[in-house]
Every structure is written in structure tokens, then in C-alpha cells.
Amino acid sequence: MKNQLESKSALSGEIGFKVLFELTNDAVFVADADEGILLDANSRALELVGRAKSELVGRHHTHLHPEVERSFLAQSFLEAPDEERDEPITCGVLTAEGYVVPCEIRAQRVKVGESV
């Protein structure tokens, strides 16, 4: 009985996360904290870059940005704190059409299951 309740609670938590993830007004990209590989993106993020999720998942997060910003952003990503930063990072995001959209990033490490 306890395992069933724990499973039900975990499932409702996962569903709640997915609903918030998709309904937020901000573009959200999820990447592996150690490797920088994109794992997920919400609908606002896909709209921002004009790409399908399948075009993003599995790529390094730096491919979202202009070449000139990639080194700095790769380092910033590695240094992302466990708590939200006070100041966002201002940078550009590349669209599928090659336009650069100004944006602010607030990177934060979040533990999901056994992974960070």
C-alpha cells in the first residue's frame, strides 16, 4: 500500500511538473548539467527558436547561441549555481532562420531523480 501511494504521489508530481513546464510563459530548455546536452524544451522554447523538439534534443546547448557567445555560455553553464542567480545572463538565441533574438538566461541546477 505504501509503495502504491508513493508511486501515485510521484506520478502526480511528474504530471504537475509537465503541466507547469508547458504552460509557463517563458522559454525553458532542460539540459544535462554535466554534459550540456539538451534533454527537453517546452513549447515556448520551440516557438522562440522556430525548431521542432527533435531538432534540439541531443544537441549541445551552445548550439542555441551565436558562435561568438558559445565559449562564454559553455563556461557559465558549468558554473550554474544550485540556486537561481540574482542577475540573468544576457545573450542571443539563434532561430532556425538565422536571426539572433536577445534574451536573458537564468540557469540553475535542479536534481531530477538521481541526476542533476
Secondary structure, DSSP 8 states (H G I E B T S, - for coil): -HHHHHHHHHHHHHHHHHHHHHH-SS--EEE-TTT-BEEEE-HHHHHHHT--HHHHTTSBGGGGS-HHHHHHHHHHHHT--SS--SS-EEEEEE-TTS-EEEEEE------BTTB-
